Amino acid sequence: MGKSIQLKNIKKSYGPVTVLKNINIDIEAGERIVLLGPSGSGKSTLLRMIAGLETITEGDLYLGDLLANDLVSGQRDIAMVFQNYALYPHMTIEENVTFALKANGVPADEVKNRLDEALSILGLSELKNRYPRELSGGQRQRTALARAIVKKSDFFLLDEPLSNLDVVLRLDARKELVKIHEKYQQTFIYVTHDQMEAMTLAHRIVVLHNGDIQMVDTPHNVYNQPANVFTAKFIGSPGMNILKVDQGQGHVGIDTQAFDLDPGWADYLSQAGACLMGIRPEHLRIVDKQERGRIKGQVKYRELLGQSFALTVNIGQQEFIVLEEEDKYQAGDSVILDFDDKNLHFFDNESQVNLGYPENFQFLIHE
């Protein structure tokens, strides 16, 4: 079982440039945390600070009960997997996996037991005498994972370890990672820019942007109750539609159109006035012309996404993206959109923070 991690008011600067701003996270022992964000958000830097590969400019890092700011990497009981595998090219799989154990004086029989167990879990037993140049990308990545597993460390840190693999191998590798964690229960921190990896791997997701934490919550809540506009648009493929609206007296106005708002929302937002409204593409539907619907628009263009089409629909000067399974609509078509009020989200115009949800909607949002 792993140990807890606490990051208290952590900051990281390179000269005048601040790349992480006042980071506060409490990670439970044995938890799977995913650091998710676009390139440049600071997620890899944060992971490297936990690992002892980057210094902390301000704040405190606790590994278990131990203040770890000044501990070198080798004193932190950490196993780390890098994006580029970092295997020794002149060593076999067996030699790569056991190198650190032997260097630290682990008894030979214990080294063999740990090696055999890790290679068996990752399907590498028959390949242990091969060199990295004789392996596929997936086999190299599994070797890097095996090298981390055998350390039996309290902390398991992974920096975009699957980004060099193809789609099928990534799916298999994600399943392997979950099985490894369920077996050893290390405290697990995983860096990625891939939201699908985050949603499938994490107990909780830490969403980062420009060195700031945007949200820390379960995958379900990050998707269904995003804390702000950035999280709403970053999570989802395509991301959430965000539109400027005027709201009041039970109505929502979008450009020259308006629709009635459920009384629960109307009461809750009575003081909000102009704000931002969000709805996910999969929660919009195009209805037949004879049906009333809520909003009228015109298809601007469409994209094939495999099992569905993403239609960009103009509403005056703004636009929705709608997911439609049938190939029925072309650019220029007039359409009527409908949706359920339980799938709406409202954000403050200035701060872009989620305004929350009426109490009588909670059971719908969490269903």
Secondary structure by P-SEA (a helix, b strand, c coil): cbbbbbbcbbbbbccccccccbbbbbbccbbbbbbccccccaaaaaaaaaaccccccbbbbbccccccccccccccbbbbbcccccccccccaaaaaaaaaaaacccaaaaaaaaaaaaaaaccccccccccccccaaaaaaaaaaaaaaacccbbbbccccccccaaaaaaaaaaaaaaaaacccbbbbbcccaaaaaacccbbbbbccccccccccaaaaacccccaaaaaacccccbbbbbbcccccccccccbbbbccaaaaaaaccccbbbbbbccccbbbbcccccccbbbbbccccccccbbbbbcccccbbbbbbbccccccccccbbbbbbcccbbbbbccccccccccccccccccc
